Every structure is written in C-alpha cells, then in structure tokens.
Amino acid sequence: MTRTDYEFVTWWRVAGTREEVVAVLADASALPYWWPAVYLAVEPLHPGGAGGVGSRSLLHTKGWLPYTLRWELTLTSPVRPEGFTVGARGDLNGVGRWTLTQDGPETVIRYDWQVSAEKPLLRRLSWLLKPAFAANHRWAMARGQESLALELRRRRAVDDAARAAVPSPPGPTFSRRRVAHDGGPVT
C-alpha cells in the first residue's frame, strides 16, 4: 500500500429490510437528496445495462474538511439485496463493496472501500495528513448512516404529515450553497 492508498471498512445498522436499503444505496442520482453532507452534486452519465451494471455518474463530494472531490462512480456488479460493487475513477480511484445482511427488523451494512487518492492536494499531503483524511472519511460515513436511517423513515412514512415530521439529513460543512435533489440550488 502506498502513502496515497486507503482501505476502510465501515459498519452500519439501520431499521429496514435489505431491499429497502439497497434501493436507497444503489440510486446514485438520489445521493445529494438523502446524503447532502457528502454528495453535493451527481450528474448521470450512462444508465447501464441489466441490473444497472455499467451505470456511470459524475460525483462532486466532500467530507468535513474544506476540500471537494470530483470522481466518476461506476456500478460494476448487479444490484442485489445482498449488495453490489462500485468503481471510482478521478480524484479517487478504487473499488467499493456494499454488503447487506438482514438481522431481524434491521439491516447490517458493511462497506469496504479501497481507494487511492489522486487529487493533487491529497497526493501531496497524504504522507503528513493521512490520519486527518481517514478521520474525514469516518465523519462522512457517520453522516451516511444517520442520513440513510432518516431516508428509510421518510420512505416508510404513511402520509405527507408523517413524511414532513422526519428531520432533514445533515448538510455539508463549509457550505456556500446546497444542491437540491434535482441538481438546482436549495432556496
């Protein structure tokens, strides 16, 4: 492993079925809507084929630290209730694997993320700031678990009043503007 390589394993546990969870996780276009702390914008590039394999989206992401990343997300395996795999190319290059296991009324989610930092800032400073960059990833993933739980509650709401009662997900840090689900600015 080089100084710009990172390997992360993240565990989440949320109320809901694997089918509900995978429907949220696999929809790249909805990421800025339900996980706005990290996903600032998504531009769909290609719809992919059977099971979504080959679908590509251009992502603009960030964590707690005041820098952003631009990278392409490609679905590399079919979306199934037990999980799926994605590839990253751009400011981050690598592979991510979502694995979902049902545990009673909850889904246990494991995310394995093996990436290499290609953004010049990250490449130059990884030797010094690798612990800070790793902490930034942990912060982003903690916002993801929180946001996913809220999105599942929102999707299960029985009416508009119940849906409106679900709190909004946490937004990005150091934000100049938020991006709405449709890609436009939030007013």
C-alpha positions as CSV (number, residue, x, y, z in Angstrom):
1,M,0.0,0.0,0.0
2,T,1.4,3.4,-0.9
3,R,1.0,6.6,1.1
4,T,-1.9,7.6,-1.1
5,D,-3.8,4.3,-0.7
6,Y,-6.6,4.0,1.8
7,E,-8.6,0.9,3.0
8,F,-11.7,1.5,5.0
9,V,-14.3,-0.9,6.4
10,T,-17.4,0.8,7.7
11,W,-20.3,-0.9,9.5
12,W,-23.8,0.5,9.7
13,R,-27.0,-0.9,11.3
14,V,-30.4,0.6,10.3
15,A,-34.0,-0.3,10.7
16,G,-35.4,-1.7,7.5
17,T,-35.1,-4.6,5.0
18,R,-32.2,-5.2,2.7
19,E,-34.4,-4.5,-0.2
20,E,-35.3,-1.0,1.2
21,V,-31.7,-0.3,2.0
22,V,-30.3,-1.4,-1.4
23,A,-32.9,0.7,-3.2
24,V,-31.6,3.8,-1.5
25,L,-27.9,3.0,-1.8
26,A,-27.9,2.0,-5.4
27,D,-29.7,5.1,-6.7
28,A,-26.7,7.4,-7.4
29,S,-28.9,10.2,-8.6
30,A,-30.6,10.5,-5.2
31,L,-27.4,10.8,-3.2
32,P,-27.5,14.6,-2.8
33,Y,-31.1,14.4,-1.7
34,W,-30.6,11.9,1.2
35,W,-26.9,12.3,2.0
36,P,-26.2,16.0,1.3
37,A,-23.4,16.3,3.9
38,V,-21.2,14.4,1.4
39,Y,-22.8,14.3,-2.0
40,L,-23.0,17.9,-3.3
41,A,-24.0,17.0,-6.9
42,V,-24.5,14.0,-9.2
43,E,-24.5,14.1,-12.9
44,P,-25.8,10.8,-14.5
45,L,-23.6,9.8,-17.5
46,H,-24.8,6.4,-18.6
47,P,-27.8,4.3,-17.4
48,G,-26.0,1.0,-17.6
49,G,-27.4,-2.4,-18.6
50,A,-29.1,-5.3,-16.8
51,G,-29.1,-4.9,-13.1
52,G,-27.6,-1.4,-13.6
53,V,-24.2,-2.8,-14.4
54,G,-22.1,-0.1,-16.2
55,S,-24.2,2.8,-15.0
56,R,-21.9,5.8,-14.5
57,S,-22.3,9.1,-12.7
58,L,-20.0,12.0,-12.1
59,L,-19.9,12.9,-8.4
60,H,-19.0,16.1,-6.6
61,T,-18.3,15.1,-2.9
62,K,-16.8,16.4,0.3
63,G,-16.4,15.5,3.9
64,W,-15.8,17.6,7.0
65,L,-12.5,19.0,5.8
66,P,-12.8,22.0,3.4
67,Y,-11.9,20.4,0.1
68,T,-14.1,18.6,-2.5
69,L,-13.5,15.7,-4.8
70,R,-14.8,15.0,-8.3
71,W,-14.9,11.4,-9.4
72,E,-16.9,9.0,-11.6
73,L,-18.9,6.2,-9.9
74,T,-19.5,3.1,-12.0
75,L,-21.7,0.2,-10.9
76,T,-19.6,-2.9,-11.5
77,S,-21.9,-5.7,-10.3
78,P,-25.6,-6.2,-10.4
79,V,-27.6,-4.6,-7.6
80,R,-29.0,-7.4,-5.4
81,P,-30.5,-7.4,-1.9
82,E,-27.2,-8.8,-0.6
83,G,-25.2,-5.9,-2.1
84,F,-23.3,-4.6,-5.0
85,T,-19.9,-3.3,-6.1
86,V,-18.8,0.1,-7.5
87,G,-15.7,1.5,-9.1
88,A,-14.2,5.0,-8.6
89,R,-12.2,7.0,-11.1
90,G,-11.0,10.6,-10.8
91,D,-9.8,12.3,-7.6
92,L,-10.4,8.9,-6.1
93,N,-9.6,5.6,-7.9
94,G,-10.6,2.3,-6.5
95,V,-13.4,-0.1,-5.5
96,G,-16.2,-0.1,-3.0
97,R,-18.3,-3.1,-2.0
98,W,-21.7,-2.8,-0.2
99,T,-22.7,-6.0,1.7
100,L,-26.1,-6.2,3.3
101,T,-27.3,-8.8,5.9
102,Q,-30.8,-9.0,7.4
103,D,-30.8,-9.2,11.2
104,G,-34.4,-9.3,12.3
105,P,-36.0,-5.9,11.6
106,E,-32.6,-4.3,10.9
107,T,-30.1,-4.5,8.1
108,V,-26.4,-4.7,8.9
109,I,-24.4,-3.0,6.2
110,R,-20.7,-3.4,5.6
111,Y,-18.9,-1.1,3.2
112,D,-15.4,-2.0,2.0
113,W,-13.7,1.0,0.3
114,Q,-10.2,0.6,-1.2
115,V,-9.1,3.8,-2.9
116,S,-6.1,5.7,-4.0
117,A,-6.1,9.5,-3.6
118,E,-5.4,11.1,-7.0
119,K,-6.4,14.7,-6.2
120,P,-3.1,16.7,-6.2
121,L,-3.7,18.1,-2.7
122,L,-4.3,14.7,-1.2
123,R,-1.4,13.1,-3.1
124,R,1.0,15.8,-1.8
125,L,-0.2,15.8,1.8
126,S,-1.1,12.2,2.4
127,W,2.3,11.4,4.0
128,L,1.5,14.0,6.7
129,L,-2.3,14.2,6.9
130,K,-3.3,10.6,6.3
131,P,-4.8,10.3,9.8
132,A,-6.9,13.5,9.2
133,F,-8.0,12.2,5.8
134,A,-9.1,8.9,7.4
135,A,-11.0,10.8,10.1
136,N,-12.7,12.8,7.4
137,H,-13.8,9.6,5.8
138,R,-15.2,8.3,9.1
139,W,-17.1,11.6,9.6
140,A,-18.6,11.3,6.1
141,M,-19.7,7.7,6.7
142,A,-21.2,8.5,10.1
143,R,-23.3,11.2,8.3
144,G,-24.2,8.5,5.8
145,Q,-25.6,6.1,8.4
146,E,-27.6,8.9,10.0
147,S,-28.9,10.1,6.7
148,L,-29.8,6.6,5.5
149,A,-31.8,6.0,8.6
150,L,-33.7,9.2,8.1
151,E,-34.3,8.4,4.4
152,L,-35.7,5.0,5.3
153,R,-38.1,6.6,7.8
154,R,-39.1,9.2,5.2
155,R,-39.8,6.4,2.6
156,R,-41.9,4.4,5.0
157,A,-44.0,7.4,6.1
158,V,-47.7,6.7,5.6
159,D,-48.7,10.2,4.6
160,D,-47.3,13.7,3.9
161,A,-47.6,14.8,7.6
162,A,-45.5,11.8,8.7
163,R,-43.0,12.4,6.0
164,A,-42.7,16.1,6.9
165,A,-42.1,15.1,10.6
166,V,-38.8,13.3,9.6
167,P,-35.9,15.6,10.2
168,S,-33.8,16.7,7.3
169,P,-30.4,15.0,6.9
170,P,-27.3,16.8,8.0
171,G,-26.0,19.2,5.4
172,P,-22.4,19.8,4.2
173,T,-19.8,21.6,6.3
174,F,-18.2,24.8,5.0
175,S,-21.1,25.1,2.5
176,R,-21.6,28.1,0.3
177,R,-24.8,26.5,-1.2
178,R,-26.7,23.3,-1.0
179,V,-27.8,21.4,-4.1
180,A,-31.4,20.1,-4.3
181,H,-32.3,16.6,-5.4
182,D,-32.9,17.9,-9.0
183,G,-29.4,19.4,-9.1
184,G,-30.5,23.0,-8.6
185,P,-29.7,25.2,-5.6
186,V,-31.8,24.9,-2.4
187,T,-33.5,28.2,-1.8
